[in-house]
Amino acid sequence: MERKYFFSSVSALAIECSTVSYQHALDLARELRGRGFIYVDSPVTGLPDAAAAGKLTLLVGAEPADLEKARPYLVPLSTTIRHFGAVGSGTVLATIVRAPSDTATSEPPPRST
């Protein structure tokens, strides 16, 4: 079944707060723009207590004007909103930020003999 989407003259916002791949962010942005959405990638950093208290740090990738449209929805979640550039840049930064903790908890590589 084909889905039909109807929007007013004001674009709807789609804000992705997960850490997804860079390519996924670009693909999703392209698809959603084609359907009339404004897409913002905004991975978060912070522990569950920070999330509950609205004290996350947001790593945002979006056009500046799109970030301003999304800001009223982002502010209640966070104490810090960092804009790193176009769509996908928030995701890239989140991947870099998390890399040390991902490697610290992974299995060490096998030793060569």
MODARA-V607776 format. One record per backbone hydrogen bond with DSSP energy under -0.5 kcal/mol. NH is the residue of the N-H (numbers start at 0). CO is the residue of the C=O. E is the energy in kcal/mol with one decimal. If there is no record, write none. Layout:
# MODARA-V607776
[[NH CO E] [NH CO E]]
This chain:
# MODARA-V607776
[[10 8 -0.5] [11 35 -0.9] [13 37 -3.1] [15 13 -0.6] [15 39 -2.6] [16 14 -0.6] [19 17 -0.9] [24 20 -2.3] [25 21 -2.2] [26 22 -2.9] [27 23 -3.0] [28 24 -2.4] [29 25 -2.3] [30 26 -2.5] [31 27 -2.9] [32 28 -2.7] [33 29 -1.8] [34 30 -0.5] [34 31 -1.2] [35 32 -1.6] [36 31 -2.6] [37 11 -3.1] [38 36 -0.5] [39 13 -2.4] [40 60 -2.2] [41 15 -3.7] [41 39 -0.6] [42 58 -0.8] [43 16 -0.9] [44 56 -2.3] [49 46 -0.7] [50 46 -2.0] [51 47 -2.5] [52 48 -1.6] [53 50 -1.2] [54 49 -3.5] [55 76 -2.1] [56 44 -2.3] [57 79 -2.8] [58 42 -2.8] [59 57 -0.7] [59 81 -3.3] [60 40 -3.1] [61 84 -3.1] [66 62 -2.4] [67 63 -2.0] [68 64 -1.5] [69 65 -1.8] [70 66 -2.0] [71 67 -0.5] [72 69 -2.0] [73 69 -1.3] [73 70 -0.6] [74 70 -2.7] [76 73 -1.5] [77 73 -0.7] [77 74 -1.2] [78 55 -2.0] [79 55 -1.4] [81 57 -3.0] [81 79 -0.5] [82 80 -0.6] [83 59 -2.9] [83 81 -0.6] [88 85 -2.3] [91 87 -2.1] [92 88 -2.2] [93 89 -2.3] [94 90 -2.1] [95 91 -2.1] [96 92 -2.9] [97 93 -2.1] [98 94 -1.1] [99 95 -0.6] [101 97 -2.4] [102 98 -2.4] [103 99 -1.8] [104 100 -1.2] [105 102 -0.5]]
